[in-house]
Amino acid sequence: MLDKIQTKIESLNTGKKLILGAGIRAEEFPKVQSLCESLQENGLIKIVNAQQTAIIIEKV
């Protein structure tokens, strides 16, 4: 699951946004959130909005 999400993020064009949440099981969501935080720390994405069931990210 995380590999699919990371591939999708990497294929985004700069400035494009992606909503992550639908189809992600509740027990997998903390892993997705950690992945996004890690990618943000590396400067690959920006977390626009994070909630309990969804994260909106933007490719930078």
CORWO-V833298 format. One record per pair of residues at least 6 apart in sequence whose ideal C-beta (glycine too) atoms are under 7 Angstrom apart, sorted by the first residue. I is the first residue (numbers start at 1). J is the second residue. D is the distance in whole Angstrom. If there is no record, write none. Layout:
i/j/d
I/J/D
I/J/D
This chain:
i/j/d
1/28/6
2/31/6
2/32/7
2/35/6
5/20/7
5/32/6
5/35/7
6/35/7
8/18/7
9/18/7
9/39/7
9/45/6
9/57/7
9/59/7
12/18/6
12/59/4
13/59/7
14/59/5
14/60/7
15/58/7
15/59/7
16/59/5
17/48/6
17/56/6
17/57/7
17/58/5
18/57/5
19/54/6
19/56/5
20/32/6
20/54/7
20/55/5
20/57/7
21/53/5
21/54/3
21/55/7
24/32/6
32/55/7
33/50/7
33/55/6
36/45/7
36/47/6
36/55/6
36/57/6
39/45/5
40/46/6
40/47/5
43/60/7
44/60/7
45/57/5
45/58/6
45/59/6
45/60/6
46/57/7
46/58/5
46/60/5
47/55/6
47/57/6
48/56/4
48/57/6
48/58/5
49/56/4
